[in-house]
């Protein structure tokens, strides 16, 4: 029977029996196509051409279908068929797939050899120029006295070694000089009187001791010689510069009395400087001590400077996940200034065993302290005397060393901690491919290094590996993409609320992938998977501590792998396999950390997915819409678990919510018209809804909002246009079902700013018992799908309260203003690079938070404030205990985000609105926020280095704008 006749028979069957009929017809058809359950014996001498003709084609969604015509469509769903081999794999190993050469060509499967080659990578780094700590000198008072004159009276002055710096009065110095002159006079008299040699030697020792005392007090040999020749003591001394350099600190003024050890000047020799670079942990395998570095400074575009790595920090920054790399650079001309930002590049050639191939250093000897010292043989460092070490001991080899095994990047399928490849099995009559788990090393742009699992000369699949994995699943074989046990446990871990809220854009993108697959839309699923890949990279993992951080890093790899594979899936079957992998990771993340999207999420399960293996997914609605079968079996599945939201979700601008009101008003008008069986006003309101959606723009400062809104607006506009163009009530109602789902998705994610609450209702009898939702006003059901025939059919499922401005008592907002004042002082101190003042300000902030009385607030708000205040106090306490200004700034970023959220909810009683500002370059380009008064940027994260870096993002008014 032809597919066309099969479809004709199916179309005549009543809706309630249609699914069973489809399954029965498919079973019989598949039975007949496979030869009625028995196949004739095959001769071993059968010609290859006949074996080639045995290739069958199947449907990725209905693997029981087997057809010989490659151009045929699936008789059940009409999808394009994909090749499988007719029974050749039934007895083979579970991880192997054999196919004909024609099938391989149709599947566009390509292979490449595993080979040995040196892999090259340019590691890009960012950083800042700083002083060479070994070339800093402090001029201090070595004797007590008064500074009568400062020859250098401001910072930034260049001085030479031995130049006069200060003229100081010191009575103790006068006494010491007089003692020296008297001792010398007594020595001369003893010589003239031919005194006893022993006494003469003792007197000479006294003179030497007095000279040494003056030398230790800071007088140069020339100055002491002048005193001895002049034969008169002076109560003043001139303090000289110990090195050539730039005065970077001036700690005293003329007339100051100083004690022993008081700092007067700090001088930096800038003929050599240090560059501090941030290296991500994934790049550390490419970086070595003494390696050459090239960099450019913003001040000299296009000009390349060079240096060598002199130190790699043994500790990883937990917040930025980077390691500091220090580069020593000659700066004789003084063009490079401390505080300049630089972009650096390390050119690495990786050899076998993780060694760096470096012709210049191979076979040489290097100082372990001064990397610029490189010699042909062993010896000692001429600068510090440290024994030299061989370049090989530092990880360098010659370019003739053994190269590592490598494969193209496209050959590897990444599934969390596991890496998989498909290998062409040699000495087979038919193209045969075998799945294999491998251990990957470092990655370049085009290659992975193989540490284990492959041998040189083997051929790996570089194109079409996803299709092979899909074909194995179609044959009910185990997929290499699934872990051996197929399950993972996710114990609940408590994490900061900011991290949970930061997961919401990722979850929204994931839900878009799910929605696209339910509609069998491959292009949309790819795009949404790409958005998920971008969203996961924006999640703030710096908020996590162990063990939450370790668990997130595991899930991060799995999410990235699933989203990446989904973004480039060749077909819907591949997209659904990738979605299964992504779903497992997303569900594990929600089970482990929770969710704060602002509405409930549901774990749903289909036992029939992947040939009865079963698969789960996350949904924003209780209604089953199966992403693994799409329109073919949309309602297959069941709800297994509900995940309640732990927060309101990401902050939605009030202006955006208000902008949605015209759309909701139009949609409610459509509902009322359809409930009254009146097509004309429904069509008119459909046009209004389309224009309302097209005219609403998302906040450009919230990329995740733009992404979600763009997709919902597009789908909503299409549905509204179809209502406007509907020729009858049935067409209008079908389009309204789609529009209602968009509207419910909008109100769940963004809320609404209307004047009255809206209610979500459901009718199980709509569309031949498939069921449908809608939004309406009031407490009396008015069914838009059945109209006047059954107006009260259905039930209310949920109520959405309108977002209204809430008044916070002024006495409480006055207390908040005290917190704001303490916070702003910290920001001002950091802007001016004042470490101690910032620490003291943190203590004041902690005290002001502890003294707030939340009694004037209503109970729900009181609890909300207590939670926010506790987070603020913890961060303020950590800030007050910080030992460096960089550590203060890291805690200040956390305080800033928490305070901005509190101000949005509670407001303040200051004279002016505050603003939230953002610097995209803070913390190695991760970016950070802060709160300030006025719109002139005062950056607290870079201070004097980049005081105006950043821009104002939003206002924080005195009265809160949202509940």
Secondary structure in CASP SS format (residue, H / E / C, confidence):
PFRMAT SS
TARGET T0000
AUTHOR 0000-0000-0000
METHOD secondary structure of the structure
MODEL  1
X C 1.00
X C 1.00
X H 1.00
X H 1.00
X H 1.00
X H 1.00
X H 1.00
X H 1.00
X H 1.00
X H 1.00
X H 1.00
X H 1.00
X C 1.00
X C 1.00
X H 1.00
X H 1.00
X H 1.00
X H 1.00
X H 1.00
X H 1.00
X H 1.00
X H 1.00
X H 1.00
X H 1.00
X H 1.00
X H 1.00
X H 1.00
X H 1.00
X H 1.00
X H 1.00
X H 1.00
X H 1.00
X H 1.00
X C 1.00
X C 1.00
X C 1.00
X C 1.00
X C 1.00
X C 1.00
X C 1.00
X C 1.00
X C 1.00
X C 1.00
X C 1.00
X C 1.00
X C 1.00
X C 1.00
X H 1.00
X H 1.00
X H 1.00
X H 1.00
X H 1.00
X H 1.00
X C 1.00
X E 1.00
X E 1.00
X E 1.00
X E 1.00
X C 1.00
X C 1.00
X C 1.00
X C 1.00
X C 1.00
X C 1.00
X C 1.00
X C 1.00
X E 1.00
X C 1.00
X C 1.00
X C 1.00
X C 1.00
X C 1.00
X E 1.00
X C 1.00
X C 1.00
X C 1.00
X C 1.00
X C 1.00
X C 1.00
X E 1.00
X C 1.00
X E 1.00
X E 1.00
X E 1.00
X E 1.00
X C 1.00
X C 1.00
X C 1.00
X C 1.00
X C 1.00
X C 1.00
X C 1.00
X C 1.00
X C 1.00
X C 1.00
X E 1.00
X E 1.00
X E 1.00
X E 1.00
X C 1.00
X H 1.00
X H 1.00
X H 1.00
X H 1.00
X H 1.00
X H 1.00
X C 1.00
X C 1.00
X C 1.00
X E 1.00
X E 1.00
X E 1.00
X E 1.00
X C 1.00
X E 1.00
X E 1.00
X C 1.00
X C 1.00
X E 1.00
X E 1.00
X E 1.00
X E 1.00
X E 1.00
X E 1.00
X E 1.00
X E 1.00
X E 1.00
X E 1.00
X E 1.00
X E 1.00
X E 1.00
X C 1.00
X H 1.00
X H 1.00
X H 1.00
X E 1.00
X E 1.00
X E 1.00
X E 1.00
X E 1.00
X C 1.00
X C 1.00
X C 1.00
X C 1.00
X E 1.00
X E 1.00
X E 1.00
X E 1.00
X E 1.00
X E 1.00
X C 1.00
X C 1.00
X C 1.00
X C 1.00
X C 1.00
X C 1.00
X C 1.00
X E 1.00
X E 1.00
X C 1.00
X C 1.00
X C 1.00
X C 1.00
X E 1.00
X E 1.00
X E 1.00
X E 1.00
X E 1.00
X E 1.00
X C 1.00
X H 1.00
X H 1.00
X H 1.00
X H 1.00
X H 1.00
X H 1.00
X H 1.00
X H 1.00
X H 1.00
X H 1.00
X H 1.00
X H 1.00
X H 1.00
X H 1.00
X H 1.00
X H 1.00
X H 1.00
X H 1.00
X H 1.00
X H 1.00
X H 1.00
X H 1.00
X C 1.00
X C 1.00
X C 1.00
X C 1.00
X H 1.00
X H 1.00
X H 1.00
X H 1.00
X H 1.00
X H 1.00
X H 1.00
X H 1.00
X H 1.00
X H 1.00
X H 1.00
X H 1.00
X H 1.00
X H 1.00
X H 1.00
X H 1.00
X H 1.00
X H 1.00
X H 1.00
X H 1.00
X C 1.00
X C 1.00
X C 1.00
X C 1.00
X H 1.00
X H 1.00
X H 1.00
X H 1.00
X H 1.00
X H 1.00
X H 1.00
X H 1.00
X H 1.00
X H 1.00
X C 1.00
X C 1.00
X C 1.00
X C 1.00
X C 1.00
X E 1.00
X E 1.00
X E 1.00
X E 1.00
X E 1.00
X C 1.00
X C 1.00
X C 1.00
X C 1.00
X E 1.00
X E 1.00
X E 1.00
X E 1.00
X E 1.00
X E 1.00
X C 1.00
X C 1.00
X C 1.00
X C 1.00
X C 1.00
X C 1.00
X E 1.00
X E 1.00
X C 1.00
X C 1.00
X C 1.00
X C 1.00
X E 1.00
X E 1.00
X E 1.00
X E 1.00
X E 1.00
X E 1.00
X C 1.00
X C 1.00
X C 1.00
X E 1.00
X E 1.00
X E 1.00
X E 1.00
X E 1.00
X E 1.00
X E 1.00
X E 1.00
X E 1.00
X H 1.00
X H 1.00
X H 1.00
X H 1.00
X H 1.00
X H 1.00
X C 1.00
X C 1.00
X C 1.00
X C 1.00
X C 1.00
X E 1.00
X E 1.00
X E 1.00
X E 1.00
X E 1.00
X E 1.00
X H 1.00
X H 1.00
X H 1.00
X C 1.00
X C 1.00
X C 1.00
X C 1.00
X E 1.00
X E 1.00
X E 1.00
X E 1.00
X E 1.00
X E 1.00
X E 1.00
X E 1.00
X C 1.00
X C 1.00
X C 1.00
X C 1.00
X E 1.00
X C 1.00
X C 1.00
X C 1.00
X C 1.00
X E 1.00
X E 1.00
X E 1.00
X E 1.00
X E 1.00
X E 1.00
X E 1.00
X E 1.00
X E 1.00
X C 1.00
X C 1.00
X C 1.00
X C 1.00
X C 1.00
X C 1.00
X C 1.00
X C 1.00
X C 1.00
X C 1.00
X E 1.00
X E 1.00
X E 1.00
X E 1.00
X E 1.00
X E 1.00
X E 1.00
X E 1.00
X E 1.00
X E 1.00
X C 1.00
X H 1.00
X H 1.00
X H 1.00
X C 1.00
X E 1.00
X E 1.00
X C 1.00
X C 1.00
X C 1.00
X C 1.00
X C 1.00
X C 1.00
X C 1.00
X E 1.00
X E 1.00
X C 1.00
X C 1.00
X C 1.00
X C 1.00
X C 1.00
X C 1.00
X C 1.00
X E 1.00
X E 1.00
X C 1.00
X C 1.00
X C 1.00
X C 1.00
X E 1.00
X C 1.00
X C 1.00
X C 1.00
X C 1.00
X C 1.00
X C 1.00
X E 1.00
X C 1.00
X E 1.00
X E 1.00
X C 1.00
X H 1.00
X H 1.00
X H 1.00
X C 1.00
X E 1.00
X E 1.00
X C 1.00
X C 1.00
X C 1.00
X C 1.00
X C 1.00
X C 1.00
X C 1.00
X E 1.00
X E 1.00
X E 1.00
X E 1.00
X H 1.00
X H 1.00
X H 1.00
X C 1.00
X E 1.00
X E 1.00
X E 1.00
X C 1.00
X C 1.00
X E 1.00
X E 1.00
X E 1.00
X E 1.00
X E 1.00
X E 1.00
X E 1.00
X C 1.00
X C 1.00
X C 1.00
X C 1.00
X C 1.00
X C 1.00
X E 1.00
X E 1.00
X E 1.00
X E 1.00
X E 1.00
X E 1.00
X E 1.00
X E 1.00
X E 1.00
X E 1.00
X E 1.00
X E 1.00
X E 1.00
X C 1.00
X C 1.00
X C 1.00
X E 1.00
X E 1.00
X E 1.00
X E 1.00
X E 1.00
X E 1.00
X C 1.00
X C 1.00
X C 1.00
X C 1.00
X C 1.00
X C 1.00
X E 1.00
X E 1.00
X E 1.00
X E 1.00
X E 1.00
X C 1.00
X H 1.00
X H 1.00
X H 1.00
X H 1.00
X H 1.00
X H 1.00
X H 1.00
X H 1.00
X H 1.00
X H 1.00
X C 1.00
X C 1.00
X C 1.00
X C 1.00
X C 1.00
X C 1.00
X C 1.00
X C 1.00
X C 1.00
X C 1.00
X C 1.00
X C 1.00
X C 1.00
X C 1.00
X C 1.00
X C 1.00
X C 1.00
X C 1.00
X C 1.00
X C 1.00
X C 1.00
X C 1.00
X H 1.00
X H 1.00
X H 1.00
X H 1.00
X H 1.00
X H 1.00
X C 1.00
X H 1.00
X H 1.00
X H 1.00
X H 1.00
X H 1.00
X H 1.00
X H 1.00
X H 1.00
X H 1.00
X H 1.00
X H 1.00
X H 1.00
X H 1.00
X H 1.00
X H 1.00
X C 1.00
X C 1.00
X C 1.00
X H 1.00
X H 1.00
X H 1.00
X H 1.00
X H 1.00
X H 1.00
X H 1.00
X H 1.00
X H 1.00
X H 1.00
X H 1.00
X H 1.00
X H 1.00
X H 1.00
X H 1.00
X H 1.00
X C 1.00
X C 1.00
X C 1.00
X H 1.00
X H 1.00
X H 1.00
X C 1.00
X C 1.00
X C 1.00
X C 1.00
X H 1.00
X H 1.00
X H 1.00
X H 1.00
X H 1.00
X H 1.00
X H 1.00
X H 1.00
X H 1.00
X H 1.00
X H 1.00
X H 1.00
X H 1.00
X H 1.00
X H 1.00
X H 1.00
X H 1.00
X H 1.00
X H 1.00
X H 1.00
X C 1.00
X C 1.00
X C 1.00
X C 1.00
X H 1.00
X H 1.00
X H 1.00
X H 1.00
X H 1.00
X H 1.00
X H 1.00
X H 1.00
X H 1.00
X H 1.00
X H 1.00
X H 1.00
X H 1.00
X H 1.00
X H 1.00
X H 1.00
X H 1.00
X H 1.00
X H 1.00
X H 1.00
X H 1.00
X H 1.00
X C 1.00
X E 1.00
X C 1.00
X C 1.00
X C 1.00
X C 1.00
X C 1.00
X E 1.00
X E 1.00
X E 1.00
X E 1.00
X E 1.00
X E 1.00
X C 1.00
X C 1.00
X H 1.00
X H 1.00
X H 1.00
X H 1.00
X C 1.00
X C 1.00
X E 1.00
X E 1.00
X E 1.00
X E 1.00
X E 1.00
X C 1.00
X C 1.00
X C 1.00
X C 1.00
X C 1.00
X C 1.00
X C 1.00
X C 1.00
X C 1.00
X C 1.00
X H 1.00
X H 1.00
X H 1.00
X H 1.00
X C 1.00
X C 1.00
X C 1.00
X C 1.00
X E 1.00
X E 1.00
X E 1.00
X E 1.00
X E 1.00
X E 1.00
X C 1.00
X E 1.00
X C 1.00
X C 1.00
X C 1.00
X C 1.00
X C 1.00
X C 1.00
X C 1.00
X C 1.00
X H 1.00
X H 1.00
X H 1.00
X H 1.00
X H 1.00
X H 1.00
X H 1.00
X H 1.00
X H 1.00
X H 1.00
X H 1.00
X H 1.00
X H 1.00
X H 1.00
X H 1.00
X H 1.00
X H 1.00
X H 1.00
X H 1.00
X H 1.00
X H 1.00
X H 1.00
X C 1.00
X C 1.00
X C 1.00
X H 1.00
X H 1.00
X H 1.00
X H 1.00
X H 1.00
X H 1.00
X H 1.00
X H 1.00
X H 1.00
X H 1.00
X H 1.00
X H 1.00
X H 1.00
X H 1.00
X H 1.00
X H 1.00
X H 1.00
X C 1.00
X C 1.00
X C 1.00
X C 1.00
X C 1.00
X C 1.00
X C 1.00
X H 1.00
X H 1.00
X H 1.00
X H 1.00
X H 1.00
X H 1.00
X H 1.00
X H 1.00
X H 1.00
X H 1.00
X H 1.00
X H 1.00
X H 1.00
X H 1.00
X H 1.00
X H 1.00
X H 1.00
X H 1.00
X H 1.00
X H 1.00
X H 1.00
X H 1.00
X H 1.00
X C 1.00
X C 1.00
X C 1.00
X H 1.00
X H 1.00
X H 1.00
X H 1.00
X H 1.00
X H 1.00
X H 1.00
X H 1.00
X H 1.00
X H 1.00
X H 1.00
X H 1.00
X H 1.00
X H 1.00
X H 1.00
X H 1.00
X H 1.00
X H 1.00
X H 1.00
X H 1.00
X H 1.00
X H 1.00
X C 1.00
X C 1.00
X C 1.00
X C 1.00
X C 1.00
X C 1.00
X C 1.00
X E 1.00
X E 1.00
X E 1.00
X E 1.00
X E 1.00
X E 1.00
X C 1.00
X C 1.00
X H 1.00
X H 1.00
X H 1.00
X H 1.00
X C 1.00
X C 1.00
X E 1.00
X E 1.00
X E 1.00
X E 1.00
X E 1.00
X C 1.00
X C 1.00
X C 1.00
X C 1.00
X C 1.00
X C 1.00
X C 1.00
X C 1.00
X C 1.00
X C 1.00
X H 1.00
X H 1.00
X H 1.00
X H 1.00
X C 1.00
X C 1.00
X C 1.00
X C 1.00
X E 1.00
X E 1.00
X E 1.00
X E 1.00
X E 1.00
X E 1.00
X C 1.00
X C 1.00
X C 1.00
X C 1.00
X C 1.00
X C 1.00
X C 1.00
X C 1.00
X C 1.00
X H 1.00
X H 1.00
X H 1.00
X H 1.00
X H 1.00
X H 1.00
X H 1.00
X H 1.00
X H 1.00
X H 1.00
X H 1.00
X H 1.00
X H 1.00
X H 1.00
X H 1.00
X H 1.00
X H 1.00
X H 1.00
X H 1.00
X H 1.00
X H 1.00
X H 1.00
X C 1.00
X C 1.00
X C 1.00
X H 1.00
X H 1.00
X H 1.00
X H 1.00
X H 1.00
X H 1.00
X H 1.00
X H 1.00
X H 1.00
X H 1.00
X H 1.00
X H 1.00
X H 1.00
X H 1.00
X H 1.00
X H 1.00
X C 1.00
X C 1.00
X C 1.00
X C 1.00
X C 1.00
X C 1.00
X C 1.00
X C 1.00
X H 1.00
X H 1.00
X H 1.00
X H 1.00
X H 1.00
X H 1.00
X H 1.00
X H 1.00
X H 1.00
X H 1.00
X H 1.00
X H 1.00
X H 1.00
X H 1.00
X H 1.00
X H 1.00
X H 1.00
X H 1.00
X H 1.00
X H 1.00
X H 1.00
X H 1.00
X C 1.00
X C 1.00
X C 1.00
X C 1.00
X H 1.00
X H 1.00
X H 1.00
X H 1.00
X H 1.00
X H 1.00
X H 1.00
X H 1.00
X H 1.00
X H 1.00
X H 1.00
X H 1.00
X H 1.00
X H 1.00
X H 1.00
X H 1.00
X H 1.00
X H 1.00
X H 1.00
X H 1.00
X H 1.00
X H 1.00
X C 1.00
X C 1.00
X C 1.00
X C 1.00
X C 1.00
X C 1.00
X C 1.00
X E 1.00
X E 1.00
X E 1.00
X E 1.00
X E 1.00
X E 1.00
X C 1.00
X C 1.00
X H 1.00
X H 1.00
X H 1.00
X H 1.00
X C 1.00
X C 1.00
X E 1.00
X E 1.00
X E 1.00
X E 1.00
X E 1.00
X E 1.00
X C 1.00
X C 1.00
X C 1.00
X C 1.00
X C 1.00
X C 1.00
X C 1.00
X C 1.00
X C 1.00
X H 1.00
X H 1.00
X H 1.00
X C 1.00
X C 1.00
X C 1.00
X C 1.00
X C 1.00
X E 1.00
X E 1.00
X E 1.00
X E 1.00
X E 1.00
X E 1.00
X C 1.00
X C 1.00
X C 1.00
X C 1.00
X C 1.00
X C 1.00
X C 1.00
END
